[in-house]
Amino acid sequence: PGSQLLSVNMLRVVLASAVVAYASAFVAPVLPSTHAVARTNTNAMSGMTMQAKSKAMPFLDAPPGLDENAPGYAGFDPLWISSMLPDAGWFKFLQEAEIKHGRVAMLAATGAIVQDLFQFPGVNSVIGSAKMTGIHDKLLSMEGPGQKIATMHQLLLWLGLLEITTGVAIVQTFKGETSRAPGDFGFDPLGFGKPNAIDAYKLKEVKNGRLAMIGTGGMVHHYLLTGKGPLGFLTGIPNYKSCVSHPDSLLPNLIKPVGTVLPKIC
């Protein structure tokens, strides 16, 4: 009897276990809490490197070597040159070069436009109607053995001295020996560099400098083709009647092999 009672009890336990297991199959699983899901997503995202996109070229990744705090930053470096630089000093050197070229281009663009509007007395007697690169060629032709004119030599002398004196600060910035910002020479006679406005002026300078570099390149290109200054070129659109006859124009030499097709534009 004792063994029979034990067998009955064991049978009851097995049946009860089977019923519980069968019923548990119809119980909905417990969903993880919102906090648990958030932690899981955070951990997954932290394991992935998300590369930001370039502002200038959204279909490309932003160059990691560019300083986002630099004036005029737009994430434009499709060749990733900034990532090839050995250290931060090289990036500051490139900033210095861009700012300097932009400043020179702004002066050049202004001068190219003004010379179409106004000439100082006596200029015509020296260089005639030459403009832009034609002025350089004219002044250079006036120098030489036995000549008392040294205009280009004076430009080389004074600009060379300017480069030498400013080069000390540039080298110190390149080596990281100073906290000087690229392009800062302490020259602000009108007091524009106030703390609440300096960042805006830095951005304007970089943007206008970039535009001036492109504009000056276009003005020189048009002068070499037509022999006209920027305003003279614009007033001749779309009829360039004097481009072939102008002595400083390169267009006749460029279109000779073409025959009778392109000369009609002049």
C-alpha positions in Angstrom: 0.0 0.0 0.0 2.8 2.4 0.8 4.3 1.9 -2.6 1.0 2.4 -4.3 0.4 5.7 -2.5 3.8 6.9 -3.5 3.1 6.1 -7.1 -0.2 7.9 -7.0 1.4 11.0 -5.5 4.2 11.0 -8.2 1.5 10.7 -10.9 -0.3 13.7 -9.5 2.9 15.7 -9.6 3.7 14.8 -13.2 0.1 15.7 -14.3 0.2 19.0 -12.4 3.6 19.9 -14.0 2.3 19.1 -17.5 -0.8 21.3 -17.0 1.3 24.2 -15.8 3.7 23.9 -18.8 0.8 23.7 -21.2 -1.0 26.7 -19.7 2.2 28.8 -19.7 2.3 28.5 -23.5 -0.8 30.8 -23.7 0.6 33.5 -21.4 1.9 36.6 -23.2 5.6 37.2 -22.7 6.6 40.1 -20.4 7.9 43.0 -22.5 11.1 44.8 -21.4 10.6 48.2 -19.8 11.1 51.4 -21.7 14.2 52.2 -19.6 15.7 48.8 -20.5 15.1 49.4 -24.2 16.6 52.9 -24.0 19.7 51.5 -22.3 20.0 48.8 -25.0 19.8 51.4 -27.8 22.3 53.6 -26.1 24.8 50.9 -25.8 24.3 49.9 -29.4 24.8 53.5 -30.6 27.9 53.9 -28.5 29.4 51.0 -30.2 28.9 52.6 -33.6 30.9 55.5 -35.1 28.5 58.0 -36.6 30.3 60.2 -39.1 28.7 63.6 -39.5 28.1 64.9 -43.1 29.8 67.9 -44.6 27.7 71.1 -44.7 29.1 72.1 -48.0 28.8 68.7 -49.6 26.1 66.7 -47.7 26.7 63.6 -49.7 30.2 63.3 -48.3 31.4 62.8 -44.7 32.7 65.8 -42.9 36.5 65.9 -42.8 37.6 65.0 -39.3 40.7 67.0 -39.5 38.9 70.4 -40.0 38.4 72.6 -37.0 34.7 73.4 -36.7 35.5 76.5 -34.7 37.6 78.0 -37.5 36.0 81.2 -39.1 34.2 80.2 -42.3 34.0 76.5 -41.5 31.7 74.7 -44.0 33.2 71.2 -43.9 34.6 71.6 -47.4 37.7 69.4 -47.8 36.8 66.7 -50.4 40.4 65.5 -50.6 40.7 65.4 -46.8 44.0 67.4 -47.0 43.4 68.5 -43.4 43.5 64.9 -42.3 47.0 64.4 -43.8 48.5 67.3 -41.8 51.1 66.2 -39.2 49.7 68.5 -36.4 47.5 71.5 -35.7 50.2 74.0 -36.6 49.9 73.1 -40.3 46.2 73.7 -40.2 46.8 77.2 -38.7 49.4 77.8 -41.5 46.8 77.0 -44.1 44.4 79.4 -42.4 47.0 82.1 -42.5 47.6 81.5 -46.2 43.9 81.6 -47.0 43.3 84.9 -45.0 46.4 86.5 -46.6 45.4 85.5 -50.2 41.9 86.7 -49.5 43.1 90.1 -48.3 45.3 90.5 -51.4 42.5 89.4 -53.7 40.1 91.9 -52.1 42.6 94.7 -52.8 43.2 93.4 -56.3 39.5 93.2 -57.2 38.9 96.7 -55.9 41.8 98.1 -57.9 40.7 96.3 -61.1 37.3 97.8 -60.9 38.4 101.3 -59.8 40.9 101.6 -62.7 38.0 101.4 -65.1 36.4 104.3 -63.4 39.2 106.6 -62.4 42.9 107.2 -63.1 45.3 109.5 -61.2 46.8 112.4 -63.2 49.9 111.4 -65.1 49.1 107.7 -65.3 48.3 107.8 -69.0 51.6 109.4 -69.8 53.4 106.5 -68.2 51.4 103.3 -68.9 48.9 104.6 -71.5 45.7 102.6 -71.5 47.2 99.4 -70.1 45.3 97.7 -67.3 45.7 94.8 -64.9 48.4 92.4 -66.1 49.2 94.9 -69.0 50.4 97.4 -66.4 52.8 94.9 -65.0 54.2 94.2 -68.5 54.4 97.9 -69.3 56.3 98.8 -66.2 58.6 95.8 -66.6 59.5 96.8 -70.1 60.5 100.3 -68.9 63.2 98.8 -66.7 66.6 97.5 -67.7 70.2 98.5 -68.2 70.7 102.3 -68.4 67.1 103.0 -67.2 66.3 105.1 -64.2 62.9 103.5 -63.6 62.7 100.7 -61.0 59.0 100.5 -60.2 58.9 96.7 -60.0 62.1 96.5 -58.0 60.6 98.9 -55.4 57.5 96.7 -55.1 59.7 93.7 -54.6 61.7 95.5 -52.0 58.9 96.9 -49.8 56.7 93.8 -50.1 59.6 91.6 -49.3 60.3 93.6 -46.1 56.6 93.4 -45.2 56.7 89.6 -45.6 59.9 89.3 -43.5 58.5 91.4 -40.6 55.2 89.6 -40.5 56.8 86.2 -41.0 58.1 86.1 -37.5 54.5 86.0 -36.0 53.4 83.4 -38.6 56.3 81.1 -37.7 55.5 81.4 -34.0 51.9 80.5 -34.7 53.0 77.5 -36.9 55.2 76.2 -34.1 52.5 76.7 -31.4 54.7 79.2 -29.5 51.9 81.7 -29.3 48.1 81.9 -28.9 47.9 84.4 -31.8 45.0 83.7 -34.1 45.9 83.2 -37.8 45.8 86.5 -39.7 45.9 88.6 -36.5 48.7 91.3 -36.6 47.1 93.7 -34.2 46.2 96.1 -37.0 42.8 97.7 -36.2 43.1 101.5 -36.4 39.3 101.9 -36.6 38.5 99.7 -33.6 36.3 97.2 -35.3 37.7 94.3 -33.3 35.4 94.6 -30.3 34.7 91.4 -28.3 31.0 91.3 -29.3 31.7 91.8 -33.0 35.1 90.2 -33.7 33.7 86.8 -34.6 31.3 88.2 -37.1 34.0 90.3 -38.8 36.3 87.3 -39.0 33.6 85.3 -40.8 32.9 88.2 -43.2 36.6 88.6 -44.0 37.0 84.9 -44.8 33.8 84.8 -47.0 34.6 88.0 -48.8 38.2 86.9 -49.3 37.1 83.6 -50.9 34.7 85.4 -53.2 37.4 88.0 -54.1 39.9 85.2 -55.0 37.4 83.7 -57.4 36.4 87.1 -58.8 40.0 88.3 -59.3 40.7 85.1 -61.2 37.8 85.7 -63.4 38.8 89.3 -64.1 42.3 88.3 -65.0 41.0 85.5 -67.2 38.7 87.9 -69.1 41.5 90.5 -69.5 43.8 87.9 -71.0 41.1 86.9 -73.5 39.7 90.3 -74.4 42.2 92.9 -73.2 39.4 94.7 -71.2 39.0 95.6 -67.6 36.1 94.1 -65.7 33.7 97.0 -66.4 34.7 97.3 -70.0 34.1 93.5 -70.3 30.7 93.7 -68.8 29.6 96.7 -71.0 30.6 94.7 -74.1 28.4 91.7 -73.4 27.4 89.9 -75.6 29.4 91.7 -78.4 33.2 91.7 -78.0 33.9 93.8 -81.1 37.3 95.1 -79.9 38.7 91.9 -78.4 40.7 90.8 -81.4 42.1 94.2 -82.3 43.2 95.0 -78.7 47.0 94.6 -78.4 46.8 92.9 -75.0 44.3 90.3 -76.1 45.3 86.6 -76.3 42.1 85.6 -78.1 43.4 86.0 -81.7 46.3 83.5 -80.9 43.9 81.1 -79.3 41.3 81.1 -82.1 43.5 81.0 -85.1 43.5 77.2 -85.4 39.7 77.1 -85.2 39.2 78.9 -88.5 36.1 81.0 -89.0 34.0 79.7 -86.2 35.0 81.6 -83.0 36.2 84.8 -84.6 32.5 85.7 -85.1 32.2 86.5 -81.4 34.5 89.5 -81.8 
